[in-house]
Amino acid sequence: MQLQLQTFTSLVSSAAAAVQGAASQLLDLTVGSTLRAVLEANASIALWLQWLILQVLQMTRAATSTGADLDSWMADFSVTRLPAVAAAGVVTFSRFAPVNSALIPIGTDVRTGDGTQTFTVYADPTNAAYTAAQNGYLIAANIASLDVPVAALTAGSAGNVQAGAVSLIVAALPGVDTVTNAAPLQDGLDAESDAALRARFQNFLASLSRATTTAVGYAISSIQQGMQYTVQENVAPNGATSMGCFTVTVDDGTGNPPPSLLATVSAAVEAVRPVGSTYTVQAVTVTQATISMSVTVVPGASHATVAPLVNAAITAYVDALPIGVPLPWSRLAQLAYQASPQVANVTAVLLNGGTADLTPPPSGVIKATSVTVS
């Protein structure tokens, strides 16, 4: 039953009608009268009680509660809000006199030029320069620079910064002089929003006690934000038909999800897979896109200012394509025009050296390897 809300005026009017109906003679309910003041005082209390009831109703329904109240509501079903994700990427440490070797310890902090964002060097055993014995990355003698991975100290979208934004080394590093990021540091996400949490809860309800594609998808999407996945039924990892087998392809937005994430996804799928079925969890394969075009700007505009905007728009679009989704060649010119109103003409658009659409395999994703705007 829906609560019928009353305004202050309607409360006073209803009270006046009730009082007058119960009286044997005409009452003085004019503005300023004692009885009118009493009725208005009672109406104010009723309005306050009505507000308290609305507050309780808002906090006890998932559709209207927000923030901590929504978290508390979801906790009754063991559903929790997905945490923020830290931005990550690669920075380049350089030096002016590469005579001796130098060590970049794990935990070294670097910052953006304005000092607002801090990033920390973390261990990557696949990096050839990483040495576990010295707990850091070793720049060999006669080597002027080294690329190392970093992650934002504080998780969230605020850690997403443009190329060249990182320029400060927090603490002095012997033998190392400068730091910069040639590519943007990205993929940082804020904590799951209220709307996204409600939408995921609907998938949670739809997946209960069901060994379905929806159940598998919910299990994967609940691991962390930014997850993309596909589920291919009756398909083996090599693409061949295999009845009773399904293949899960996963991407965390980077195109190279780590083995630890794949193991976590596998454990989540195992908990909801159909009895008697087999499955494989694999990382997405990357189809590289090399893009080039010529851009003419309107009179008075600066090509040096417009070109980076076009580059960023195209890179962001391509890198956000879902698994298995093709990249239309004709879309590239449209993205260039949309990047800035100062773009007058776009010509010589090439995608991997040609003018054909780029289509990845069902378990592949397209990433912009190179975008050249001349």
N, C-alpha and C positions, 0 to 999 in steps of 0.2 A: 504494500500500500504506500502510495507516494504522499509525503508530507505536504499539506496545503499551507503555504507560507502566507503570513499576514503582515501588512504594513502597519505603521504606527496609527495612521488615520483610520484604517479598517478596524483595528482593535478598539480604538476609542468609540467609533460609530457603533460597533456591535455591543459594547458595554453600555453605551447610552440607551440603545434600543431595549436591551434587557432590563435595565433599571426602570425606564419609563413604562415598560409593559407590566412590571410588577407593582407600580404605584397606582394609587386610586385618584391622584390629582396631578396636574401638570407640574413638572419639576423644572427648576431653573438650571439649564445646562449651557447657558451662554458663556462665552469666553471670559474668564476671570472669576467665575463663580466657584464656590467651595467644592460643590459636587463634581463640577467639570475638572477641577484640579486633582481630586481624588482618582477619578477615572483615568486621567492622563498619567498619573503616577503608576497606577496598576498596569496600564498599557506599556509603559517603559520597562517595567519588570518582566512582563510577558515577552516583550521584544528581546530582552537580554536572555531569557530562558530559551527562546527560539534559536538564538544565535548559538548557545551552548549545545543544543540538540544537533544543529547543523555541523558543528565542530566534531561531535562524536560520530555522526554518520559519515563524515568525510574521512575520519581516521580509521574507521572500521570497514571500509570498502576499498578494494584494490584499485577500482576505477577512478577514485577521487583522492586517495591518500598520496602523499608525496614524501620524498626524502626518507628520514629515519622511520616514519610511520609505515611507509610502504615496505621497507626492509623488514620491519617487525611482522607485518602481515605475511610476507613471503616466507619468513622463517618458520611459520607453522607448517609449511609444506617442504621444509629443508631446501628451499630455493634461495640462493644468495646472489647479490648483485656482483657482476663481473668487475674486477678492479681495473684501475687505470693501467695503461701500457706505456712503458718508457720508450721515448724515441731513441733510435740507434743509427749507427752509420760508421763511416771511416774518416779518420783525420790523418793528416800527414805531418809528422815531426821532421824538421829540417835543421841543418846546421851549416855555418859558414866555412868552417875548417874541418873537413872530415878526415882527420889524421888518425885518431885513435878510435877504438870502439866505444860505444855509449849504451847505457841501459835505460829503458823506459819501464819502470816498475808497474806491476798491476796495481790499480788503485790511483794512478796519477790523474789529477783533475785538470781539466781545461775549461775555459769559459768563452762565451761570446764577447765581442768587443765592448758591449754596453754593460757586461757583468751580470746580466739578468739570468742567464742559463748556464748551468754547470754540467759537464759530462765527465764520466769516469772511464778510464781504460780497464777493460776486462779481459780475461784469459781466453784465447782462441787456440787450442792445440793444433788446429789445422794450418795456422800461420807458420811459414817456414822460419820466421825470425823468433818465434816464441821458444823460451827456454824455461822449463819447469824448475830446473835446479836453481836458477836465479830469480824465478818468479817475475818474469817480465819479458820484454821484447828487446833483443840485442841488435843494435845497429853496428854492423861490422865496420872495420877500418876501411877508409876510402869510399864509404857509402854516404852520400849526402843527405838522403831522406828515407823515411820508412812509413808505410801505411799501417795503422793499427785500429782495431775496432773500439768504439766507445758507446756508452749508453747514458741517457740523461739521468742525473742524480735524482731528480724528482719526476715521477711518472706523470703523464698527461700530454695533451696536445700542445701545451706551451713549450715543450721541448723540441718541437718541429721548427727547424731553422733553415734558412737558405744557405746556398753555397757561399763560402767565404765569411760566414758570420763568426766562426770560431777563430780567435786570434790570440788568446791569452793562456799562458801556462801558469797555473795557480802557484806552484812551488818550483823553485829553480831546479833544473835538471842538468847535471854536469855533462857537457859535451853536446847539449841540444839547445838551439837558439829560438826557433819559431815553431808555430803550429798553425794549421789552417785546415779547412774542409773543402775539398774540390767539388764534392757533391753535397746536396742537402742532407741533413740529418732528419729522418722522418719516421713515419709509422707510430708516432706517439698518439695515444688515445686517452680521453678522459674516462672516468669511471662510467659504467653503463648508465644511460639516462633512464628516467622513470618510464618513458614511453617504450623504450627498448626492453626493459625488464618486464613490463606488462605483456608485450608481444611474445617474449620468450616463455613466459608463464603459460600462455595459451598453448604453445607447442609442448610444454611440459605435460599439461593435462591431456593433450591429444596422444601423447606417447606412453601413457601409463599402461602397464600390463600388455603392451603390444610390441611384438618383434617386427616392426615395420620400418620403412625408409624414414618416416617421420621420427620414430624413436631413435634411430641411428643418427639422424641429423641433429636432433636435440642434444644428444650426448656429446657430439663433436662441438656444437656451437657453445656449449656450457664450459668449455675448457678455458678459453680466453677470447677477448675481443679481437676483431679483425680476421677471424678465421673464415676461409673459403673452402668449400669441399664439394665433391660430386660423389654420388653413389651409383655405380654401374652394376646392375643386376645380371646374373648369369654370364658374367664376363670375367675372364682371367686377367692377371696383370699384363700379359702380352697382347691382350685384345681379342683373343680367341674365345669362342663360345664355350662356357663351362657351366652346366646346369648345377644349381645349388651353391654356386660361388658368387660372391660379390666383391667388387674392388672399390675401395675408398681412396680418393685422391685428395690430398690436403695441401693448402697453401696458407701461410701466415701473413701474406702480403709482401714477403720479400722474394718469393720465387725459390727460396732455398731453406725450407723449414728444417731445424736441427733434429738429429736422431732422438733426442730426449722428448721433443714434442710429438714425434711420430709414435714413440712408445706410449706416451700418455693417451693419444688418440686411440691406439690399439686397445688399451685397457678399457677405455670408455665404450668402445664398440663391443668388446667381449661381453660386457655386462648386459647388453640389450639385443644381441644378435639372435636370429631364429635358431631353434634347436635343430641340429643336423646340417647346418650350413657351414661353409668355410668362407673366410674373408682374407683380404690382403689390404694393408694400409701402406700407401706409397706417397712419396713426395711428388709434387707437381713437376713436370718437365717444362723448361723455359724455351719458348720460341723467340729468338732475338729479332728485334725490329730496328733497322737502320733507316732513319728518315732524313730527308733533305728537301729543302725548298728555297725559293727566292721570294723575298717579301719587299714590296715597294710601299713606302709610307706616303702619307698626304704631305703637301707642301708645308714647310715649317716644322714638321715633326722630326725627331731624331731617330734614325734607324738603330743606333746603338742602344737606345732606351726601349724601343719596341721589340727588337729581336729577342731579348731575354724573356719578355712576357709571353711571346709566342712559344718559345722553347719550353717554358714552365708549363703552359697550358697543355701542350701536346704530351709532354712527359707524364703529367699527372693523369691525363685521360687514359693513356696506354697502360700505365702501371696499375690502374684501378680496374682493368678489364677482368671479369670473372673467368674461372676455369672453362676452357673450351669455347669461349666467345671469340669470333674472328674480329680483325681490325680492317674496316673498309678503307680502301685507298682514298675515296672521295671525301671521307670524314675529316681527313687531315687538313684540307683547305678550309673547311668550315670552322675547325678549331682555331686556325690561324686568324680568320676574320673575327671570330668571337673574342679572341684574346685582347684586342685593343681596337677602339674606333679609329685609331690612326693608321690602321692597315688599309692601304688603297688597293693593292692587287697582290695575288699570290700565284706564282708560276713555278714551273719545273719541279713539281711535287713528285718525289720518288720514294717508294717504299721497298726497301731491300733492292734498290737499283732498278725497279720497274714500276708499273702502274696497276698491278693486280692486287686484289685483296689478300691479306695474310691470314690464313686459317690454321690454328693450332690443332693438334690431335685432341681427342676427347679428354685426355688427362694432362693436357698442356695449357700453359698460360703465356700470353705475350707480354714481354717487357721491353721498354725502350732502351736499347743499348747505346744508340747514338742519335742525337737530334741536331741537325745543322741548319741554321737559318741564316741565309746570306742575303 
